[in-house]
Amino acid sequence: MSQGNSDNNFFVLPDIGTEIAELEAKNLSKEEEFEAKEKLFSDFAEKSERVHTMSQLLKAYTLFEKDDEYVVIDGEVKIVDEQTGRIMEGRRYSDGLHQAIEAKENVKIEAATQTFATVTLQNYFRMYNKLAGMTGTAETEAGELWEIYKLDVVVIPTNRPILRHDRQDLVFKTNREKYNAVIEEIEKLTAAKRPVLVGTTSVEISQLLSKALQLRKIPHQVLNAKLHKKEAEIVAGAGQPGVVTIATNMAGRGTDIKLTKEVKEAGGLAIIGTERHDSRRVDRQLRGRAGRQGDPGSSQFYVSLEDNLMRLFGSERIAKMMDRMGHKEGEVIQHSMISKSIERAQKKVEENNFGIRKRLLEYDDVMNKQRDVIYKRRKNALFGDHLKYDITNMIFDVSSSIAAGGKANGNFKDFEFEVIKYFTMASPVSETDFGNKTVQDLTNILFKAAQEDYQMKLNLLKEKSFPIIENVFQNQGSMFKMIQVPFTDGHKTLTIVTDLKEAYESQCDTLINDFEKNITLSIIDDNWKLHLREMDDLRRSSQGAVYEQKDPLVIYKQESFHLFSEMVDKMNKEIISFLYKGEIPA
């Protein structure tokens, strides 16, 4: 940062428009002007990156709490799923945010990851012809399941009557009073030989409660994102008399907490929730740990006016009411009216979260159409079906693009250059014909000439390749099944893997097919990766449309269409260019 101290403009982005206008007014030579513009653009790019890096660092320090959004294990930053409390192995925040958190935690900074493919869960599930599912807590999400997937939710009655006693929430003024009450309740329950399962909303709170229980010398087990490997054995013993288990809300889902006869007689498993979650589903999942298959049990949520959910929705009103009633330290309110208002608050948060998910899906639906086009072409290339048609279509599209561009400029020299650049052949029309023909006529003439040239090129490539393949097969055929054949277009080299025996027996037909497949796949993937990054940038920049009273989604749809069209045109040209220029290096 020493440079930043001496340079006041270290983080100031130059005004590109003004600067270019000033440059052009200086009447510099073409070379000097080009150089100055290059310098300006590279300065802008460098400073944009700097500003972005600082913004991600500020996010890492202010919005991301250790042991809440992420944990540090063995010198690695791992993301914690806020809904389940489980570690999301292999997942990393994108756009430099993960690196910023690694810098904050002073651990090894890993290289930035590149997105190769994206899909939302909703669109992933919609790929299936039939959809169905089972969960104990779908009822609260029935509206969303219908709106997104057109799935009805049917409630199946329990196998045996529920004996669990779900108590009204206990509301305290501060977190300190709430946690003290939780500890006292745990003491009472363990004295009565009942097992206790304490549900917390974060790793941090589970550790805080664990320390408080250690001070009171109450034996207990902690189950959180840091200890998820022990989950099965901890849950297996969670139904024994007087056993206390502190868990994040993932607590033993998909496993049964078995109760002994002694525990059933004492009143069954006691569930204690230390906070109401944003979603009613998660609270119901926690309650549902007790009272399974007709077992006795109880559930009780402890709420404080300092909880996130309460602060969002009118805790001041309840605080004033408590003060008016002469509230004393440690006193508690338990009323159905408050429980109902908490449920209403949760409903509002759920609606808001659904709104966010629905908006995300609307954005992804735009991507989904593009995804369908690209993945269809990838599939054709992978399996060889229709690849020849795809290549023919690409030759036509590139011919059309060159013809349209040439006619728009009205410049025969440019047209000729483009034909040489992509098809490596001379222009099939003279300058006079170029001036007289329509775009459609030019496209057709160019397409026909390019197709014939491509066929000649492939035949030539086969003739050149066969002696090499024949030599390897006859001298080393027993040693190799697959061989690597390098192809270059003069700039970059791509290696094609092909079956040696098949290539020999088909007189290099299979080698040519593999050449077409691999080149097409490689270039599609490279362009798609870059396109995904550009779509991310576009999505961020389109949010600014709100300030102009415009819908960012509409802007995103329009701009993404242009981006996609440009990407497909560029991709077609790159594939065609390599297929026409591809040679086995000498």
N, C-alpha and C positions, 0 to 999 in steps of 0.2 A: 504493500500500500504506500511505500515511500514515494512512488511516482505520483500517486493520487494527491499527496500533500502539496507537491510543487506545481501540479497542473490543475488549475481550477475547472477545466472542462473535461476532466477525466471521465465523468459520467454523463456529460451533456451531449445529447444526440444532435448532430448537425442538421440544419434545415435544408434537406436535399434540393427542393425546388428553387429556393433563393440562391443557394450556392452555385447551382448549375447555370442559372440565369446570369450571375456575376461572371462565371468562367467564360460563357459564350460572348459576353460583352467585351472581353479583353482582347478579342481578335487574335488568339494564339494560333500557331500552326496546327495542322490536323493532329500530328504526333504528340505535341505538347498538350493539346486539349484532351486527347484520349488518355494520356498519362495522368493528367490532373483529375479527370473524372474517375479513373480507376482508383486513384489514391482516396478520393472522396468516398466512393462506395465501400472500399475496404475499411476506412475509418468508421463509417456508419455501422457496418456489420460487426466490427470489433466492439464498438461501444454498446450496441444493442445486446450483444452477448454478455457484456459486463453488467448492464442494468438488469438483465434477466437473472444472472447468477446471484446478484445482490438480493433481488426480490425473492428468489428461492431460499436463500440463507435466512432472510427475515421470517419467511414462512416457517422454516424448520425450527427457529428459535421461539417463535411466538404462538404458533398454532399446533405444534406437535409435541406432546408430552411423553417422556420416557415412561415405560410401564403402563401406558394408557393406549396410545395409538401404535406404539412399537415397543419391542424389548431388545436388549443387546445380549446376545448369547455367543460365547466363544469368539468375541471380536467381530461379530456380524450384526447388522441392524436387520431385525425381522419384523414384518408387519403383523399386527394383531387384528383379527376380524372383530369389529366392534360389536357385532350381533352375538357371536358365539364365544368370544374370548380365546379362540384357537389361533395358533400361529399359521399364517398363510405361507407355507414353504415355497421357495422359488419365486415368490411374487416380489416385485420391486416397484417403487413409485417411479413414474416416468418424468421426462422433461427436466432431469437434473435435480429433482427434489430429494431422491434417495441419497445422491452424492452429498447434498447439502446437510442432510441429517447425519451422514457418516462423518463429515467434517466437524459438525457440532459435537458428536460423541467421541471425536478423536480416535476413530478406528480406521482401518485401511479403506481408502476410497476406491471402489471398484469402477471399472469402465462403464460408461453410459450404455444402456441397452437400446437396441434398435427394434422397433415393433415390426414384426414380419406379417402379422395377421391380427385382425380385431373382429369381435362379434359380441353383441350383448347377449346375455342369457336368454332374454325373451326371443330374439330372432334365432338363436341356436335351437331352442325348444320348438319353435314354429316349423323347423325343417322336418320334423317328424309328422307322419300322416295321422298317427293316433297319439293322444296325450291323456294321461290319467295320473293320479297320485293319491297318497294317503298321508294324513298328518292329523295330530290331535288338535291343531289350532288353526285350521283353515277358515273357520267361520267368520273371524274378524276381517279376513281378506277376500271375502266372497265377491265383492264388487270389482276388485282389481282382477281376480281370476277370470271373471266373466268378460270384462272390458278388453283385456289383453289376449286371452286365449279362447274366449267363448266356452269356458268350462263352468258347469254348475257345481255348487258345493252341496253335498248331501250329508246331513248329520246322522250317523249310525248310533243308536242307543248303546250305552255301556253294557258289557257282558253281565256284570253284577252291580247292584245299587251302590252309589257313592256314599261312603261313610265319612269322608273328609270334611272337616269343619273349616270353611273359609271365613276368616274373621275380617271385620271392617279395619281399614288402615288406621294406624296410630300416627298422629301428626304432632311433631315436635317443632319448637321454634328454631333450634340450631342443630348442626351436625353433631356437636359434642354431646348434647343431651340425648340425641338419637342413638349414637353408638354406645353410650353408657347404658341406655335402656336395653339395647340388644345384648350386651355382655351379661347384664343381670338376668335377662330372660334365659340365656343359654345356661347360666349357673343353675337356675330353678329347674329347667328341663332335664339337665344331666343328673341332678339330684333325684329326679323322679324316674331315672333309668330309661329315659326316652332318647333315641338317636336324633341328632339335629343336623339339618342341611341348611347352611347359610348361603344364600345367593347374593353375589355382589356384581356391580356393573363394570368393574375394572380390576386389573391386576393390582393396582395401587391400593384400592380399598381392601382387597382380600389380604394384602400384606399388613396393612394398618390394624385390621381386626385380629390377625394372627399374633402381632406383638402385644396387643391388649390382653389376649387370652393367655399368652406366655407369662405376663406379669401376675395374672390371677392363678397361675399354675394349673390351667385347665388343659388337659391333653387334647390335641386336635390334629387333623390332617388338612393340608392346603392343596387345592386342585386349581391351578391356573395355567395360563399359556406357557409359563416357564417349566411346568411339571406335567405337561399333558401326556408324556409317555407312560406315567404311572396311573393314568386315569382308570383303567379296568380294575386294577387291584385295589385302588382307593375306594371305588364305587362298590366293589364286592363286599367290603367290610363296613359300608356306611349304614347298614341296618342293625348293627349290634347295639346292645343296651349302652346308653351314655356316650356313644361315639359322636364326636363333633367333626363335621366336614365343612370347610369353608371353600366355596367354589365360585368362579365366574359363571355367568348364566348358561354356559354350555353343560353344566353339571349332569354328567351321566346320562345324556340323551341316548336313547337306543339301548340302554341297559336297565335291567330291573334292580331296584334296591330291595333285596330280600329281607323280610323281618322275621325275627324269632318269635316264638309263642309268648315269651316274657314281655317283649316289646309291644306286641299286639294288645296284651292285657293292660299295659301301662298307658296306652293311648295312641300307639303307632308313631310313625316318623313325623317330626315337626319341621315344617319349612319356614325359614325366616328370610324375608326379602329385605335387604338393607336400603333399597331405593326402588321407586317405580321406574321401569324402563320406558324409553320413548314409545315402544310398541307393546300393545296389549298381548300380542302373541307370545313374546318372550316371557312376560309375567305369568301367563297361563301355562307355558311350558315348565316354569319353575314350580308352580302350584301342583302341576301334574306329576311331579316326582313322587308325591305322597298320595295315598288313597287308591292305589292301583289294584284291580281285581278284587274290590270289596274290602281292602285293608282299611283299618282306621287310620286317622292322621289329622293334621291341622296345618293351616298356612296363615301366615301373618306378615303383612308388609309394614315396615317402619319408614316413615316419610319425614323429611325435615323441610322447612321453608327455604333452606339454602340449596336444596337439590336443583339440578339444572331444569328439570321439567316444571317444578313449582315456581322457579324464578321466571320462567317464560310465561307462565299463565297465572297471573294475579296472586302471588304469595303475599304482596303488600296488603291486600284487602283482608286476608285471613290474619296477618300479623297485627293489623289495627284492631281487629275484632278480639284477638287474644289479649292485647294490651288493655282494651276497654273492660274485659272481664277480669282484670287484675291477675294476669298470668304470672306464675312464679316459676323459678328455675326448675327444670325437670318435669313440669306439668305437661299433660298430654291431652289432645283432643281426639275423640273417636266418634265420628258421626257419619251416617250414610250420605248426608249432603256433600261432605268433603270428598268421600270416596267417589261419589258420582262426578264431582267437578274434576277430580284427577282423571277419571275415565274420559271425560269430555276433552281434557287437555291432551290426553294420549291420542284421542281420535283426530284432533286437529293436527298433531305432529304426523300421524299416519297419513292423513290426507295430503299434507304438505310433501311428505316423502314420496307418496304415490305420484304426486304432480311432477316431482323431480324425475322419477323413474320414467314417467310417461313422456316427459320432454326429451329425456335421453333417448328413448325409443324412437321418437319422431326424427331426431337427428340421425339415429342409426338406420332408420328406414331409407334415408337418402343414400347412405353408404351401402345399404343392402342391395340396392339395384345395381350399383357399380360392382359390388362383390360378385353378384350373379354373373355379370358379363366376364369378369376376369377369371373367376374360378371355372367357368365353362371352357374358356380358352386353355386354362392350365390343364383341365381334365383331358381335353382333346390332345394336347401335347404329350401328357403323361402316358395315355393309352394308345396314342397314334390314330384314334378314330377322328375322322374329319380334319386331321391336321393339314392334309394337302389342300382341302377346301379353304381352310383358314389362311394358308399361305397365299393361295390364289386371290382371296379377298383382300389380303394385305397389299399384294402387288397392285390390285385395282385401286385401293384407297390411297396408296402412295402416288400412283399415277395421277389420280384425281387431284390430290393436294398440290403436286408439282404443276399440273396444268392450270389449276385455279390461281395459284400464286403467280405463275408466269404471266398469265393474261391480265391479272390485276395490276402488275407492275408495267406490263407492256414491254418488257425487256427480254429480248431473245437470248442475250448473253447469260442473264441470270437463270433462265429456263434451262439452257444448255448445261450450265454448271451444276444445277440440281440433278439433272439426269445422270451426269457423270458421277456425282457425289454418291447417289443412292443405288443406281443400277449399273455403274461402271461400264457404260456404253455410250456411243455417240448419239446425238439427238436424231430420232427417226424422221424428223421433219426439217425442211429448210426454213430459213428466216422468212421467206415470202409466205410459205404455207402457214407458218406460225402466226403471221399477221392476219391471214384470211380465215383460219379455222376457228370454230367456236370451242369453248372449254370442253364440251361433251365430245366433239370430234377429236380434239387433242388427246383427251383422256383415253379414248378407245384405241387410237393409233399407238400411243405410248404403252398402254396395257398389253396389246398384242405383241409388240416388239420385245417388251420386257419379259413376257412369258416365254417366248421362243428362246431368248437369250439365256434365261434361267435354266431351261431344259438342256441347252448346249453346255452350259457351265457345269451342271450336275454330271453329264456324261463325261466331260473332261476330267472332273474330280475323281470319278470312278476309275477312269483309265490310269490316272496318276497314282491312285491309292492301291490298286490291285497288286502291282508287283511287290509293294512293301508288305501287304497282308500275306501274299503267297509265300514270300521269303520267310516271314516269321512262322507261319503255319507249318511249312515243310521242315524247317530247322528246329523250331522250339514248340511245335504244336502240343507235344505231350506235357510240357511244363506249364502252359497257360490256358485257362478257359476264357477269361476276360482280358482284354488289353486296353490300354489307354492310348488314344490317338490325339495329339495336339492339333488344334486348328487356330489360325490367326487371321485377322483382317488387316494386319499391318500395324495396328495400335495395341489391341489387347489379344491375349491368347486364352482360349477356353479348351479344356481337356474333355474329350468325349470317350466314354467307356462303352465298349462294344464286345459282342461275343465273337471270338476269333474264328471258330469253326463255321458259324453261320455266315460271317462276313466273307470267308473264303468260298463257301459253297454257293452263295448267292451272287458271286462276282461283285461284291461290295454294295449290293442293294441295301442290306441291313445297316451297313456303316453309314450310308447316306441318310437313311431314315433316322438313325440315332443322332446324326449330325443335326438334322432339322429339329428333332424333338428337344435335344439338349440346349441348342442355341435359343430356341423359342422360349423354353422354360426359364432359362437363366435371365434373359432380358426382361421377360414378363415380371419375374420376381424382383429384380433390381428396381424397375420402374414403379411397381406396386408399393414397395417399401418406402420409396421417396414420396410417393403420392399420399401414403398414410400420414407421414409427418406433415406434409403441406395441408392436409385436411384438418389435422389437429391445430395447426397455426391459424387456419381459416376460421375454425370454430371459435377460437379465442378472440380473434380480431373482429368477427361479426357481432360479438356481444356489444360493441360500441354503438351499434345501430339503435339501441334503446334510447340514447341521448338525442337521436334525431326523430324520435317518436315512430320508429319503424320496428317491424318484427324481425329479430335476428335470424329466426328460422327461415324466413322468406329470402333474406340476403344470402344466407348459407346455401340454400337450394340453388339460387341463381349462379352464385360464384362457383359452387362445387361442380355444376354442370360444365362450366367453362374449363375449370381445372382438369376435369376428367377427359373432356374432348381433347385438350392439349396433350394430356399424358398419353392417351391412346394413339394420337397422331405421331408423337415422338417415339413411342414404343414400336409402332409399325415400321417407322423409318429405320430405327436401330436394328430391328430383326432382319428386315429386307437387306439393309446395307451389309450386315455380317454374312447373310446367306449368299449374297452375290460376290463378296470379296473373300470369303473364307477359303484358306488354302492350308495344306499340310506344310509346315515350315521346312525348308531345305535342310 
